[in-house]
């Protein structure tokens, strides 16, 4: 080998080593970055569900109106929101590579007890002990690919009887947050939700709610409107 060729050969060898190192780092690093991004996206979806739940509860208690911005358009993650008026819950579903929750079962993220939830049992929770609703999560699928459902779920709460002399106020009754929509019930892109208090409706007489003891209780439903824009 000529003396002049030595630096050239050395440069080629160094370049090969550098290119090989970069390629190896990319092959091993890209999946790790994708995993971290997927975990961050899922965490953001969870926080969106909790923020929406808090806003609905606050509006139901204090009245007025609130706006909630939801980022449902995320790269590599299909996110969809759906409001179920009949059963008073909101689902936010997201696809992810790996879910950090027990598979095929509901886990509570916000709120207390499973009483009278769509994934629970019983006719009511107890006001003052149980929350008016919960945020739950349930992943389905396999170890490397899952569909995760975050559910904002509202229930009947039984109000203890009063010691007031008025006969009607002495009777136990139920309360519930009743979700309503105007227009769309689904969204799958960046969305603004307008949450507003629409008054209270009463279930009395024949409209009373029969609980698991066979007793019929009156119920006050606080109407909260969810306008998807």
N, C-alpha and C positions, 0 to 999 in steps of 0.2 A: 504494500500500500504506500502510495506517495504521501509525503508529509502534508501536502496541501489538502489531501482528502480527509484527514483526521477531524478537523473542525466541522466539516460538512456532515460526516457520519455521526459525530456526537450530537449535532443539532437535530438531525433526524431522529435519533434515539430519544432525546429529551422531549421533542415534540410528540413522539408516539406515546411516551409515558404520560405526558400532560393530557393528551386527548383521551387516552384510556382511563385516566383518573376521573376526568370530567364526565365521561360516559357512564362510568360505574356509579359516580355520585348521583347522576340523573336517574339511572335505573332504580337505585335504592331510595333516593330522596323524593322522587315524584309521588310515589304511593303514600309516603308519610305526610307530605304536604296536602295531598288530596284528603287523607283521613282527618287531618287537623281542621281543614276547611269544612268538611262534612260535620264534624263535631261542633264547630262554631255555629254553623247554620242551624243545626238542631237546637242548640242552646238558645239562639235568637228566636226560634219558633216557640219554644217553651216560654220564654219571657213575654212574647207577644200574647200568648194565651192567658198568662197570669195578669198582664196589664189590662186586657179586655175584660176579664172577670172582675177585677177591682173596679173598673170604670162602671160596669153595669150595676154592681152592688151599691156603689156610691150614689149613682143617679137614682136608684130605687129608693134610697133612704132620704136623700136631700132634694130631689127634684132637679129641674133644669135640663141642661144638655151638655154633651161632651163629644169631642172628635178624637178618634183613635186611628192612627196611621199604621197600616200593616204592610210589611215588605214581603209579599208572597212570590215575587219573581226573583228566584235565586238560581245561579248557575249550577247545573248538575243536580238540582233538587226540585222535584215536582211538589208544590205546596198548593193545597186547596182548602178553602173555608166554606162551610155549609151551615146554615141556620135551620134547625128543626123546630118549627112553631108548635107542632102538635105535642111534642114531648119536652119542650123547653130546654133544649141544649144546643150548643154550637160545637161543631167538630172542625179542627184544623189538622189536616193530614199531610204528612211529609214522607218522602222516600229518603232513605239514608243507607250508608254502607253497613253501619253497625250501631245498634241501639244500646245505650247504657242503662236499660231497664229490663226487668224480668219479662221474658217473652210470653205472649198469649195470656196475660193477666193484667188487670187494672191496678195501677199504683196511684195513690193520692199525692199530688204535688202541693195542693192548696186546699184548706178546709178540713173539716173533721167528720168522721164516720161515713159509712156506706148506706145509712138509712135513707130509704125512699129515692135512691138514685136509679138511673136507667140501668146501671150495672150493680145495683145493690138489692136490698129487700126491705120490706116493711112499708107501712102507709104514710109515715111521717118521721121527721126528726123532731127534736125538742128545742124550741126557741130559748135562747140563753145558754144552751149547751152545745148545740150543733150550729154550723154555719148555714146561711141560706142556700148555699151551693158549694161546689167544689171544682177544682181543676184536676182531672185524672189523665193518665197516659197509659196507652196499651200498644206495644209493638207486636206485629205478626210477621212471619217470614223465617229466614234462616240466619246463620251467624254472619254472613257477608252481605246480606241485602234484606232490608226490612221496610215495612210501611208502618209508620208511627202515627197514632191518632192521639191528639191532645183534645180532651173533651171538657167544655165548660158546661156543667150540669146543675140545674136548679131543682129544688124539691119542696114539698110541703113541710112546713114547720108548725107544730102544735103549740098554741099559746096557752099557758096555764090559766085556769079560771081566776077571776078577780074576787076580791073580798068586798067589792062595791055593792051597794044595796040594789042597784038596777039589775033586774033579773037577766036581761040579755047579756050584760057584761060579765055575769057570773058563769056563763057557759063557756067551756073550752071551745076554741075555734082554730082554724088553720090559716096560715098566710103563705103566699108563694109569689115569686117573681115570674111573671108571665111574659114570654118573649113574643114580639110581633115583628113582622118585616113589612117593608113597602117596596114592591117591585122585586128585585132579584133576591134570591136566597143563597146563591153561590158566587164565589169569586176565586180566581186563580192567577191574578196578577196584582201588582201594587194597588192597594185599595184604601179608601178612606171610609170608616164607619162612623155614622152620626148616631149617637146614643141619646135617646130622649125619654123623659118621663111623660106618660100619657094618662095619668090618673089611676084610680083604683076601681075595680069592678067586684061586685059581691055575688057569691053563690049562696043563695038562701032557699028555703022551702024545698021544692022538688030538685033543685040544683045542688043541694048539699052533697058533700063528698062522703061516701061510705068507706070507713077504715076497716082494718082487718079484724077488729073486735065486733063488727056488725053495727057499730054506732054510726050515725050520720052527723057530720059536723059542718057548720057553715064555714065559708072560706073567703078571705079577702085576697084578691089577686092584684098585685101592683104591675101595671102594664108598662113594659119597657120596650120601646121601639128601636129596632136595629135597621138603619137605612144604609144599604151597601151602595157606595158611589164610585 
